[in-house]
């Protein structure tokens, strides 16, 4: 029976209204990392029995992944911060377009399904409209491990009785490619070596989970990962790490609005590139117990800072849009170079509508800061652009309305509530409110 998606159309039309000018102060808790939870949810396909994930954020992408696992035949009790995935009586190794198009991370079921069931049929992925993100590196690696792969009417069809260990050299670091092959290798026969891997903390977290399940993974978090496959893997109980991008977003929000904010559970060790740029701009960033403290007096001028996005441990592309807003407030010109995605300046026209002065030349934006922002009705184009527009609203005169915040709900847990907890005037406006 084909999958039929059901959407709450009113929820998709929600907006967030912000009245700017409020100083932020207080303490909020950083949620679990979406980009760690998604591959770990997919890893449950590698075993039978009940797996338990803790500290899972309540996000649309988590709901989408739970729906995908159910479609594949795995019962899921999705009640964040807890998610339970049980063994299914019969797994259907096919991920339909209707689900995968909502979130490109859905391609992460490809490796587990193929490794466990010998066959996988997965739609080519969708997700944020921030540039092409091909899956060729995933397929190249699976073929090196013995899979036969063909593309059929928009689907990847992969088959192999049992994958075998191999050496795979990525042409470029890819987070989901590294994760997909790690999971596939966990049930492959023999030893797999992955070279030029993504080094993100979420990759390292997946390695911890695969080790809990019985695979032997070493080097996760470095550019070379070794995986000794197992004949079978066990279910697991695991608490997800804190979301470094959510933490970084609130760090920038506090710096922009001014104030004194504590972020409980923020992984500062994974945000050194962001923290260094904030300090360079004149913001106080420090560790206090299990919290990160961000402090800036509103009357203390910000300094312009240049950034270039890069794979971890460089400045994350997922923080580029938020940091651009901060640079709109600095006195002088900043240069922001985007090296990861070719179409990630779609927030610029919306910021310009609010009074920002930004020139874009190819993959580089020149931000001429120091000009006041004014509230406007603006439209979010992707997940991180949504967050940047909300930060802009915090510092803009009068009222800002950010439309299409369903993008935001893919990656931020109740952002308007957390900001309100810090003193911001932020409220969600629903179509259902009339």
Secondary structure, 3 states (H helix, E strand, C coil): CCCCCCCCHHHHCCEEEEECCCCEEEEEECCECHHHHHHHHHHHHHECCCEEEECCCCCHHHHHHHHHHHHHCCCEEEECCEEEECCCCCCCCEECHHHHCCCHHHHHHHHHHHHHHCEEEEECCCCCCCCCCCCHHHHHHHHHCCCEEEEECCEEEEECCCCECCEEECCCCCHHHHHHHHHHHCCCECEEEEECCCCCHHHHHHHHHHHHHCCEEECCCCCEEEEECCCCECCCEEECCECHHHHHHHHHHHHHHCEEEEEECCCHHHCHHHHHHHHHHCCEEEEECCEEEEEECCCCCCECCCEEECCCCCECHHHHHHHHHHHHHCECEEEEECCCCCCCCCCHHHHHHCCCCEEEECCEEEEECCCCCECCEEECCCHHHHHHHHHHHHHCECEEEEECCCCHHHCCCCHHHHHHHCCCEEEEECHHHC
